[in-house]
Amino acid sequence: MHWASGELEQLRAQIASGFNHIELAVASDAVSDDVPLTELLAPYLQHFAQQRRATAARISTFRARLRARLTDASDRLARLAQLDEYIERALGSPERRSLPGLSALLEIRARKHHAADPRRWRLRLGSDLQRLLRAELDQHLQPVLGLIEALSTSSPP
């Protein structure tokens, strides 16, 4: 149990640290009238996609390790681990299909920010991107928290 909690906090911190992209954060505030917004937005969307993939992969690996611990703990927890594996596989495909929708949301936000302030739109979009990545991280960690709780309630004090 202590292993899982410590690993979770370390994993959360490592993943979240990857959300900050230095070049995007210090992007020029200059107005770029000659460059289409979609072209200026491309690095943000690429960073978003890369972070989503990295987050999903790291959490999936951690979930697999947790499931192995559950399997070793008891038959009841082994069944839970097997169910979690089925759920992870079943939900993986819809999550991958959600990328275009979230990317479109970021593009809409970029257009709004650019229209409101052509100089500082990047800063606002970067903030939106951070919030979206953190929200997605929290969502991905929900099953992990459930597995840790199951492991902790079955462990002797």
Secondary structure, 3 states (H helix, E strand, C coil): CHHHHHHHHHHHHHHHHCCCCHHHHCCCCCCCCCCCHHHHHHHHHHHHHHHHHHHHHHHHHHHHHHHHHHHHHCHHHHHHHHHHHHHHHHHHHHHHHCHHHHHHHHHHHHHHHHHHCCCCHHHHHHHHHHHHHHHHHHHHHHHHHHHHHHHHHHCCC
